[in-house]
Amino acid sequence: MYSKQEKIKIITKNLAVLIPVYLFMQLWFFPKMSEYSENANCHIYGPLTGVHIVFYGVFVGIPLSVVIFLIPSALRAVKVYKLGQFPLPGEKVMELTKYTYGTRAKVQAVLVFAFVLLFFIIAGWGAVAVNKTLQHIKPCAANKSLKVVASPQDSLNRRICYANYVRRFGCPLALR
């Protein structure tokens, strides 16, 4: 079991990483993403539009990111499953934990595997759903009712593109 000083050190290290990430997301990323998603259809990156980037990022990127973060837990679960013991021998724990052996320990490992598999399935479903959803969306420049080709820097052009999209397809693209 970790000593009180070791617990404080671990918690402090985790907070030192998580607080800046949280602040970055709240103060910069989410406002920029909100602004970008309002007119994502006007941004063209080769064969893709900004809508593709946003939708694939949300429905495929986020589940795969969860899988990446679960890799250390999955590797540990493999050891737990092989040994049939949780926590592993010699492993330090945050609080006093009773050892579990056999089937009970293996069930915990299988639950971790199921969780990882679930997020793989969600990412696969997201890829198929996004592909079907975005097949009919045309980029802003391909919209015949658009008078001016929108550039990513010109907010007036982005507003025109967005208004024409709403008029043509009947629903806003903005993620809110």
C-alpha positions in Angstrom: 0.0 0.0 0.0 1.2 3.5 -0.8 2.2 5.7 2.1 0.4 9.0 2.6 3.3 10.9 1.1 3.4 8.7 -2.0 -0.4 9.1 -2.4 0.0 12.9 -2.3 2.9 12.8 -4.8 0.8 10.7 -7.2 -2.2 12.9 -6.9 -0.1 16.0 -7.3 1.5 14.7 -10.5 -1.8 13.7 -12.0 -3.3 17.1 -11.1 -0.3 18.9 -12.6 -1.1 17.3 -15.9 -4.9 17.3 -15.8 -5.4 20.9 -14.7 -3.5 22.5 -17.7 -5.2 20.1 -20.1 -8.6 21.0 -18.6 -7.9 24.7 -18.8 -6.6 24.4 -22.4 -9.8 22.6 -23.4 -12.1 25.0 -21.7 -10.4 28.2 -22.6 -9.1 27.6 -26.1 -10.1 24.3 -27.7 -13.9 24.2 -27.1 -14.5 27.9 -28.1 -12.4 27.4 -31.2 -14.1 24.1 -32.0 -17.5 25.8 -31.6 -16.6 28.6 -33.9 -15.1 26.2 -36.4 -18.1 23.8 -36.4 -20.5 26.6 -37.2 -18.9 26.9 -40.6 -17.0 23.7 -41.0 -18.6 22.9 -44.4 -16.8 26.0 -45.8 -13.3 24.6 -45.0 -12.0 22.2 -47.7 -9.0 19.9 -47.3 -8.6 18.0 -50.5 -11.5 15.5 -50.8 -12.7 16.3 -47.2 -14.5 19.2 -45.7 -14.3 20.5 -42.2 -17.6 18.6 -41.4 -15.8 15.4 -42.1 -13.0 16.3 -39.8 -15.4 17.3 -37.0 -17.7 14.3 -37.3 -14.9 11.7 -37.7 -13.1 13.4 -34.8 -16.1 13.1 -32.5 -17.5 9.7 -33.6 -14.3 7.9 -34.3 -11.4 9.9 -32.8 -12.8 10.2 -29.3 -13.6 6.4 -28.9 -10.2 5.5 -30.2 -8.6 8.0 -27.8 -10.3 6.2 -25.0 -8.9 2.9 -26.2 -5.4 4.4 -26.3 -5.8 5.6 -22.7 -7.0 2.1 -21.7 -4.0 0.3 -23.1 -2.1 0.3 -19.8 -5.2 -1.1 -18.0 -5.6 -3.8 -20.7 -2.0 -4.9 -20.4 -2.4 -5.1 -16.6 -5.7 -7.1 -17.2 -3.8 -9.6 -19.3 -1.5 -10.3 -16.3 -4.4 -10.5 -13.9 -6.2 -12.9 -16.2 -3.1 -15.1 -16.6 -2.4 -15.2 -12.8 -6.0 -15.2 -11.7 -5.1 -12.8 -8.9 -6.1 -9.1 -8.3 -4.3 -7.0 -7.3 -1.1 -8.4 -8.9 1.6 -9.8 -6.5 3.8 -7.0 -5.2 1.5 -4.3 -6.7 1.0 -1.2 -4.6 -2.6 0.0 -4.1 -4.1 3.3 -2.9 -6.2 1.8 -0.1 -6.2 -1.6 1.7 -7.6 -4.0 -0.9 -8.5 -7.6 -0.3 -7.0 -10.0 -2.8 -9.3 -11.8 -5.1 -8.4 -15.1 -6.8 -9.6 -17.4 -9.5 -12.8 -16.6 -11.4 -13.5 -13.4 -9.6 -10.2 -11.9 -10.6 -10.6 -13.1 -14.1 -14.0 -11.5 -14.4 -12.5 -8.2 -13.5 -9.9 -8.6 -16.3 -12.6 -9.7 -18.8 -14.6 -6.5 -17.9 -11.6 -4.4 -18.9 -11.3 -6.3 -22.2 -15.1 -5.8 -22.8 -14.7 -2.1 -22.1 -11.9 -1.8 -24.6 -13.9 -3.9 -27.2 -16.9 -1.7 -26.6 -15.0 1.5 -27.6 -13.6 -0.3 -30.7 -17.2 -1.2 -31.7 -18.3 2.4 -31.0 -15.5 3.7 -33.2 -16.4 1.3 -36.0 -20.1 2.2 -35.8 -19.1 5.9 -35.8 -17.1 5.5 -38.9 -20.0 3.8 -40.8 -22.6 6.3 -39.5 -20.5 9.3 -40.3 -19.8 8.0 -43.8 -23.5 7.4 -44.5 -24.4 10.8 -42.9 -21.9 12.9 -44.9 -22.4 11.3 -48.3 -24.9 13.9 -49.4 -23.2 17.0 -47.9 -21.6 19.2 -50.5 -18.7 21.6 -49.7 -19.5 25.2 -49.5 -17.8 26.1 -52.9 -19.9 23.4 -54.6 -23.1 25.1 -53.4 -24.7 26.7 -56.5 -26.6 29.3 -54.5 -23.3 30.6 -53.0 -22.3 33.9 -54.7 -18.8 34.1 -53.1 -16.3 31.3 -52.6 -15.7 31.2 -48.9 -12.2 31.5 -47.5 -11.4 30.3 -44.0 -10.2 33.7 -42.8 -13.2 35.7 -44.0 -16.0 35.6 -41.4 -18.5 37.3 -43.7 -18.0 34.6 -46.4 -18.3 31.9 -43.7 -21.6 33.4 -42.6 -22.9 33.5 -46.2 -21.9 29.9 -46.7 -23.5 28.8 -43.4 -26.8 30.8 -44.3 -26.9 29.2 -47.8 -26.4 25.8 -46.3 -29.2 26.2 -43.8 -31.5 27.6 -46.6 -30.6 24.7 -48.9 -30.6 21.7 -46.5 -32.9 23.1 -43.8 -30.8 22.4 -40.7 -27.8 24.0 -39.2 -24.5 22.1 -39.2 -23.2 23.7 -35.9 -22.5 21.2 -33.1 -24.0 22.6 -30.0 
